[in-house]
Every structure is written in structure tokens, then in C-alpha cells.
Amino acid sequence: AAAPHLIDGIPVIISSHCSFSALYLSKRMAERKVSLPIVVWGTTLLTGRQLGSTEVNVTSIRQKLDVATLPFDALDQGYELCTALFGDRFVKRDGLLAIALSNLNPQNHLGIALLNLTRMEKAEQWSQGGNVTPAVGRLIEALDAERLAIAAHFSIAVRTVREHFSLSFHVPMSTVSEMNQEMDRQGRGGFGPTTIESRYILEDVPFGLLPTAVLGKISGNPATLHESGISILSAAYGRDLKADNDILPALGIEGMAKADLENLCLNGF
């Protein structure tokens, strides 16, 4: 929607980046012969929930956010802009591919939503942190191991899920479940979705889990749990959730050679 109106030099910040949307924007800009820096974040600045048309409940302000730019040589400019706007909390990362493998929300939301799906469907009010039980925590950690293996194949350093929870929610480093239980004890565990028409699934499955699964295939490290989660939730919803992604088909990333993808993620189109 914004692409037809952007002009040379106007920076765009994508918070948070998923599904190679920066590459999609880069392609649209190249078609229009427009040059601008695209700044991408690995997650959001805040966590919280909209309570109404004029109210938002902010549950946490993140201490650290990963940032990169497309093209890569705009990194200093993007970092300085983000710091000026939102404070000294940004960590430079080595390109778009690092950010693509740094957004942990889809994998975390898969574990939370899949194992609490009936609570969502029955519109219960339930503690999200409190219901990240040891079983849910272990699933999230196993999903994280798949992501970390893919990142290692691309020689990319990314934060672990345990580091993510500790830095995002200001709790001592421990297991995923124990950190969530501590957040719940402090009254900061938040509430889970009260409908299955939730971004945890309708956004995060096609635009979060699917790109990781694609990178798993490109890297030769199949993301089996990610792929299984996509299939299970698609069956539960009675629809092919992968088909909702209208970004990846426009980019032709599936089947792309590793070196070609790495070059594209540094320089754009």
C-alpha cells in the first residue's frame, strides 16, 4: 500500500520484519527506480495488547532489538535513526538474513497457541505466561534448536530463545517455562488470545513459520517441527495457511541457491 507513494531517500522501518518483506519492498522500489534505506527489526519495541480504540496495555519495553538494513551499507544510517527515535537499545546485525532468522515470535506463538488452542477457541481468559508449562517450554526450545541450526549453516549469530525472553521481559536466564512462570508471578505474563482468529496463527504461520521452513530447505536443515506445526494448524483451521503468504511467491526464494539468497539479502534488487 505504501510502495506507490515512497520517494528517494525516505527511510522505511519495518517492525518487526518477517517473510522477507524488505526484499519485497526493495523489488517494488527497483521497479519504480526509487532508492531508499529499508530498516528491519528482529522483533517489536514493545509487547502489549490493544484494549480499545484509545487504550493500549504495554507489558514490556525491550532492552535490546536487533537491527539491519537493506542495502547493508545503510546500516550506520539506519542504526542512528532508530537510536534517535527510540533510544540506545539497538544491536547491529550482519544483514537481512540475520534478521530473518531473529524473529522468534512465530516459533514461540506456535508452541503457545498449538498447545492452548481450545482456550483460544472457547474465548477463555487465560494467563499466557502461566500456561507456558514445562511441556510448552520444551516445544518452544525444540523449535528454537531448528532455527539455530539454520542460522549456523548460514554462519549467522542470532540470539537464543532463552536470551530473548530474559532481555525482553527482564527475568533471570533460565528455561523458557521457568522464565514465563516468573513473569506470571510478577503479574507480567500477559493474557493469551481469546479467539482462534488470532495473529498468533493467521499471521505467524504463513508469514513467520513458512519462511523459516523455506530457509531450512535451502540450508539442508529441514525445520521438521515448523513444517509439522504449519500442517497441524492448517488441518485444525480447515485451510491451507501457507497459501495466505502473498510475499514469498513474488520473490521466488524457494529453490534459490544459498549464495544468490545471501547476495540478495545484502544488496536487494
N, C-alpha and C positions, 0 to 999 in steps of 0.2 A: 504493500500500500504506500509506503514511503518512497520507494525507489524512483518513481517518475519525478519526484519533487526535489531530490537531493542535488546539490551542486558541488563543484570543485572545492576541495579543501575543508568542507564541513565534516568534522569528526562524528562518527556514529558509535555509541556504546551499546553493546548487546549484553543484557543482564537477565538471566545468565545464558551463556551460549549453549546451544545444543544442535544436533543434526546438521552440522557444517553450514549453519545459516549464514555465517560470514562469507563462505565461498559462494553461496547463492547470491548474496548481495554484491560481492565482487564481480560475479558474472554479469549481473544486471547492469552494474556501473560500466563495465567494459563495453557492453553493447551500446551504451549511451555515450561512450568516450568521456566519462566523468572519473576523476581521480580524487579519492578521499581516504583518510585513515579509518579503518574499522577496528574498534577496541572491543575485546571479548573478555568476559569474566567467567571463571570456573564455577561460580555459584552466585547467589544473591547477596547483597549487602546486609539485608535484614531477614529475619524469619518472623512470621506472624500470620494473622488472618484478618480479612476484611469483615467487620461486624455489621456494616451498613453503608449507606451512600456517603456518610461523613465520618465514619469511625474505622480505625484500624488498631488492632491489638498487636503491638510489637513485642515478641517474646525474647529476641536476642539480636544484638548487633555484632556481626562477626569481627573478630580481631584481625584475621588475615584473609585476603582474597587474591587468588591467582589471576594474573592479567597477561595478555599477549595482544599482538596487533597483526593485522593483515593490511599491507605487507609488513614483514618482520622489521624492516629498517625504520618503521614509525614507532617502535617500542618506547623509546625515551619520551617522545611527544605524548603518546597515549598514557604512559605512567604518570607523567607530570600533570596532565589534565585530570586524571582520576584522583590523584592526591590533592589537587587544588579543590576539587569539588567535594570529596568525601573523606579526606584525612589520610594520615600516614598509616595505611593498613594494607597496601598492595604489594604483592610479590611478583616480580617479573618472571615469566616463564618462556621457554625456548620455542615459541611459535604456536600456531593454531592447533597443531596436533596434540600438543601437551594439554591445552585447554579442553580439547575434545575428549580427552581421557581423564579430566579432572572434575567433571560434573558428577558428583556422587548421588545427587538427589534421585535419579531414576532407579538406580540399583537399590537404594535404601527404601524408597517408596514401594518397590516391588515386594520386598520382604514384608514390610508393614501392611500393605494393602492385601496381598495374597493371603496372608495368614490371619487377617482380621476382616475378610470380605463380607461376612454375614453381618458384622456390626455395622458396616457402612450401608449395606442394603436395607437393614432394618431401622436405619436412622437413629441408632443409639448415640448417646453422648458418652464417649469413652476417652480415657487418657491415652494419648499416643505413646508418650514415653513409658508410661506404666505398663503398656501392653507390648513393649519390645522385651519380651521374656527371653530367657536363655535360648530357646529354640529359634525365635525370630532373629535374635542377635547372631546366632551361628549361621543362619541362612545369609544374612547380610554380609558377614565376614567371608563366607564362601564365594558370594558374588563378587566381593572386592578382590579376592585372590585371582579371579578370572581377569578382571580389569588390570590388575598389577602385572600379570603375565604378558598381556598385550602391550602395555607400556614398556616393559623390559625389552620386548622384541624390537620396539622402535627406538630403544636406548633413551627413553624419556623418564625423567624423575618426576613422580607425582606423589601427592600426599596419600597416606593410607586412610582407611575409613576411621580408624581409631584416632588418628591425628585430627581428622576433620571434625569429629564430634567434640574432642577436647578443646580445639581452638574456636569452634563455632559457638559452643554452649558453655564454655568456661567451667568445665568439670575436669577433675584429675584423670589422667590417662588410665584406662582400664579396658575391659571387654566392652563391646558395643552395648550389650544388655545392661551391664553394671553402670555404665555412664548414663544410659537412659533412665534407669531406676533412680539414680541420684538426681537427675533433672526433675523427675516426678516428685521426689521427696521435697525438693526446693520449691515446688509449685510452678516449675518452668517446663513441664513435659508437654504442654500443649494438648489440644484435642484433635482426635483423628477425624477424617471426613465422615459426614453424615449422609452421604449418597454415593452410589456407585458411578454416578455421572461426575466423576472427580478427575481433576488434572493428574492426580497420582497415577491414574491408569490411562485416561484418554489422551493426555499429553505425553506422559513419561514413557509409555510403551512404544508408540510409533516414533517419537522424536528423540527419545533417550536410550532405551534399550536396543532398539533396532540398529542405530549407528554403531554401538559397541559390538553387537553381533557381527556386523559387516566388517569392522576392523579386526575382529577375531579371525574371520575367514581370510582376510588379506594377509594377516601376520602368521597364519598357520597355527594359531592358538584358539581353537573353537571355544566360544563362550557358551558352553552347553547349558548352564543354568539360566543365562539370559534368554537363550532361544527357547528353553522349556517354559519359562515364565511368559513369554510372548504367546506361545501356543496354548498354554493353560488358560490364560486370561481371555484370549480370543474365543476359546470354546465356552467359557463362562458367560461371555457377552454375546455369543452367537454372531460374531462378525470377525472379519479379518482385520485386526487392528493395524497390521503392517501397512495395509492399503491406504490408511489415513495419511501416511507421510507423503507429502507432495513436494518435498525439497530434494531428497536423495535421487529420485528418478530424473530430475532436471540437471543433476550434476554428473551422473554416470560414474559414480565412485565404485559401485560394485563391479568387481572384475578388474579394477585398475591395478597396475603394478605398484608395488610398495614405493619405489623411487619416484614414480610420477606423482603419487599422492603426497609424498613428503615435499616435493618441489612446489606443488600447488598450494600446500598449507603454509609455505614460507612467502611465496610471491603473489599468490592469487592469479586471477585470469588476466 
